[in-house]
Amino acid sequence: MELRIREGRAVLAGPGGERAREVDPHSLAIGSDLAQALHEWARVASAVGGSGTEAASVVSQRGRQLAQRVAATMGTSVRFVDPVSGDGVIIDPPAPAPRSELARRLFGTPDPAGEPTPWLTGLTVSAFAAAVVVVAMLALANTLARETNGWLALLASAVVTAGITPSLWLARRVPIVRWASFGAAAGIVIAWIGVLIVVF
């Protein structure tokens, strides 16, 4: 894939320039913000023109950065044609961080490149979700064991666990919601210890 400027617009073409398509988020797997940034860069590059100026070097540097974003977003190598010098350079997508097969199956694909994992915020959300689940399950089990029967409390806790488990399993891959999912799962495990104490 080749990133170049044609008539003041950013285009992506196949090898050798064939099948050139204007950058469009509806037909290419890139976001609208990246498409807009590419077209703005193409307009500025067309206006700046020849080499030798400081603005031309800024245009070249910005084009290379955008080509790196395109390569990372589309997961393929991009040949960047510098509009100032006319030179082409191949930009490869960033290599994904190594991840064990078990972690990939449990937690899904890694975070997008360059995005740090929000450990402090995520663990705070997880702790809050765990506390809510523990309090809710223990309140249910305690009330049912006191008012009716311990076996009914055990059965109700099993039904709640079976009902929430599929949702937690699916939510483990959603970038923001997964923190609450992890906390709720830990809360269920902790709550079961309390449920068994209450029932027996």
C-alpha positions in Angstrom: 0.0 0.0 0.0 1.3 3.4 -0.9 0.4 6.8 0.7 0.8 9.8 -1.7 -0.8 13.1 -2.6 -2.8 13.5 -5.8 -4.5 16.9 -6.7 -4.3 18.1 -3.1 -5.9 15.0 -1.6 -4.4 12.1 0.2 -4.7 8.8 -1.6 -3.8 5.2 -0.9 -2.7 3.0 -3.8 -1.6 -0.5 -4.4 2.0 -1.3 -5.3 3.2 0.8 -8.2 0.3 3.3 -7.8 -2.5 1.2 -9.3 -6.0 1.3 -7.9 -5.5 4.6 -6.1 -8.3 5.5 -3.8 -8.9 8.7 -2.0 -8.6 8.3 1.8 -12.1 7.7 3.0 -13.1 6.3 6.4 -16.2 4.7 4.8 -14.3 2.6 2.3 -11.0 2.1 4.2 -10.5 0.7 7.7 -9.4 4.0 9.2 -11.2 6.4 11.5 -12.6 9.7 10.3 -10.1 11.6 12.4 -7.2 10.0 10.7 -8.8 10.5 7.3 -9.3 14.2 8.1 -5.7 14.6 9.3 -4.4 13.0 6.1 -6.4 15.4 3.9 -5.4 18.4 5.9 -1.7 17.3 5.5 -2.2 16.9 1.8 -3.7 20.4 1.4 -0.8 21.9 3.4 1.8 19.9 1.4 0.3 21.0 -1.9 0.4 24.6 -0.7 4.0 24.5 0.6 5.4 22.9 -2.6 9.1 22.7 -3.1 11.8 21.6 -0.8 14.4 23.6 1.1 12.2 25.4 3.5 11.5 24.7 7.1 7.8 24.3 6.3 8.7 21.6 3.7 10.6 19.5 6.4 7.6 19.9 8.8 5.3 18.6 6.0 7.6 15.6 5.4 7.8 14.8 9.1 4.0 15.1 9.5 3.4 12.9 6.5 5.7 10.2 7.9 3.9 10.3 11.3 0.5 9.9 9.5 1.9 7.0 7.4 2.9 5.3 10.7 -0.6 5.8 12.0 -2.1 4.3 8.8 0.3 1.3 9.0 -0.7 0.7 12.7 -4.4 1.1 12.0 -4.6 -1.1 8.9 -2.0 -3.6 10.2 0.0 -3.5 6.9 3.1 -2.0 5.5 2.7 1.4 3.9 5.1 3.0 1.4 5.2 6.7 2.1 6.0 8.9 -0.9 7.5 12.2 0.4 5.7 15.0 -1.4 8.7 17.3 -1.0 11.6 15.1 -2.1 9.6 12.4 -4.0 11.5 9.7 -2.1 9.6 6.6 -1.0 10.1 4.8 2.3 8.5 1.6 3.6 6.8 2.0 7.0 5.9 -1.3 8.8 3.2 -1.6 11.4 4.3 -1.8 15.0 4.9 -5.4 16.2 2.3 -6.5 18.7 3.5 -7.0 22.3 4.2 -10.7 23.0 1.3 -12.3 24.8 0.7 -15.8 26.0 -2.0 -17.8 24.3 -3.9 -18.3 27.6 -3.9 -14.5 28.3 -5.0 -13.8 24.7 -7.9 -16.3 25.0 -9.0 -15.0 28.4 -8.6 -11.3 27.9 -8.8 -10.8 24.1 -6.5 -8.7 21.9 -4.0 -6.3 23.5 -4.8 -2.6 23.9 -4.2 -0.4 20.9 -0.6 0.5 20.2 0.6 3.4 22.3 -2.3 3.3 24.8 -1.1 2.7 28.4 -3.2 0.4 30.6 -5.1 2.4 33.2 -4.1 0.2 36.2 -5.0 2.6 39.0 -8.4 3.6 37.6 -9.2 0.1 36.4 -8.4 -1.5 39.8 -10.4 1.1 41.6 -13.4 0.3 39.4 -12.8 -3.5 39.9 -12.7 -3.0 43.7 -15.9 -1.0 43.7 -17.7 -3.6 41.5 -16.4 -6.4 43.7 -17.7 -4.7 46.9 -21.2 -4.1 45.3 -21.5 -7.8 44.3 -20.3 -9.1 47.7 -22.7 -6.9 49.6 -25.6 -7.8 47.3 -25.1 -11.5 47.3 -24.5 -11.7 51.0 -27.6 -9.6 51.7 -29.7 -11.9 49.5 -28.3 -15.1 51.1 -28.6 -13.8 54.6 -32.2 -12.6 54.2 -33.3 -15.9 52.5 -31.5 -18.0 55.1 -33.0 -16.1 58.0 -36.6 -15.8 56.6 -37.0 -19.1 54.8 -34.4 -21.9 54.4 -30.6 -22.1 54.0 -31.0 -24.3 51.0 -33.2 -21.7 49.3 -30.4 -19.1 50.0 -27.9 -21.5 48.4 -30.1 -22.1 45.4 -30.7 -18.3 44.9 -27.0 -17.6 45.0 -26.4 -20.4 42.4 -29.1 -18.9 40.1 -27.5 -15.4 40.5 -24.1 -16.7 39.7 -25.3 -18.7 36.7 -27.2 -15.7 35.4 -24.3 -13.2 35.6 -21.4 -15.4 34.5 -22.1 -15.3 30.7 -22.3 -11.5 30.8 -19.0 -11.3 32.7 -17.4 -13.8 30.3 -18.4 -11.6 27.3 -17.4 -8.3 28.9 -13.9 -9.5 29.7 -12.8 -8.3 26.2 -14.4 -4.9 26.2 -11.7 -2.3 26.9 -13.4 -0.2 29.6 -16.2 -2.6 30.9 -13.7 -5.4 31.5 -12.5 -3.8 34.7 -16.0 -3.9 36.2 -16.3 -7.5 34.9 -13.1 -8.6 36.6 -14.2 -7.0 39.9 -17.7 -8.5 39.7 -16.1 -12.0 39.0 -13.8 -11.6 42.0 -16.8 -10.4 44.1 -18.8 -13.5 43.2 -15.9 -15.8 44.3 -15.5 -13.9 47.6 -19.3 -13.8 48.2 -19.6 -17.5 47.8 -17.3 -18.0 50.8 -19.7 -15.8 52.8 -22.8 -17.6 51.4 -21.4 -21.0 52.5 -20.7 -19.6 56.0 -24.3 -18.1 56.2 -26.0 -21.3 55.0 -24.0 -23.8 57.0 
